[in-house]
Amino acid sequence: MGNKAFDYTALTIAIIGAVNWGLVGFFNFNLVSFLFGSMTWISRIVYALVGICGLYLITFYGRSEVTSERE
């Protein structure tokens, strides 16, 4: 059960990162830099968390196959 909460947290952080990249691509507006400053230690932590969550979410591919076999 605890792993499910971690999954949703990682997914939420990755979605926030994806929205930020969408804003950068469409409007040249970096929300993280706007909120926390350009490459401050807080913004670097935010970027690092998004990257770690993205890497963690790669494991969803392996787990989705296992889940579909059980059903």
C-alpha positions in Angstrom: 0.0 0.0 0.0 2.8 2.4 0.8 4.4 1.8 -2.6 1.2 3.0 -4.3 1.5 6.4 -2.5 5.1 6.6 -3.6 4.0 5.8 -7.2 1.4 8.6 -7.2 3.8 11.1 -5.7 6.4 10.3 -8.3 3.8 10.5 -11.0 2.6 13.9 -9.7 6.2 15.3 -9.6 6.9 14.0 -13.1 3.7 15.6 -14.4 4.7 18.9 -12.9 8.0 18.6 -14.7 6.3 17.8 -17.9 4.0 20.9 -17.6 7.0 23.0 -16.9 8.7 21.7 -20.1 5.5 22.4 -22.0 5.5 26.0 -20.8 9.1 26.3 -21.8 8.4 24.9 -25.3 5.3 26.8 -26.0 5.8 30.1 -24.2 9.5 30.3 -23.3 8.4 30.5 -19.7 10.2 28.5 -17.0 7.9 28.1 -14.0 10.5 26.7 -11.7 12.9 29.6 -12.5 10.0 32.0 -12.0 9.1 30.6 -8.6 12.6 29.8 -7.2 15.1 31.7 -9.3 17.4 30.7 -12.0 19.5 27.7 -10.9 19.3 28.4 -7.2 19.8 25.4 -4.9 16.0 25.1 -4.5 15.4 25.0 -8.3 18.2 22.5 -8.7 16.5 20.2 -6.1 13.2 20.5 -8.0 14.9 19.6 -11.3 16.7 16.7 -9.6 13.5 15.4 -8.0 11.7 15.5 -11.4 14.6 13.6 -13.0 14.7 10.9 -10.2 10.9 10.5 -10.5 11.1 10.1 -14.2 13.7 7.4 -13.9 11.6 5.7 -11.2 8.6 5.7 -13.5 10.5 3.7 -16.0 9.7 0.7 -13.7 6.0 1.2 -14.5 6.6 -0.6 -17.8 7.8 -3.8 -16.1 5.0 -3.6 -13.5 2.2 -3.0 -16.0 3.0 -6.3 -17.7 2.9 -8.2 -14.4 -0.4 -6.6 -13.4 -2.1 -7.5 -16.8 -1.0 -11.1 -16.5 -2.7 -11.4 -13.1 -6.1 -10.2 -14.3 
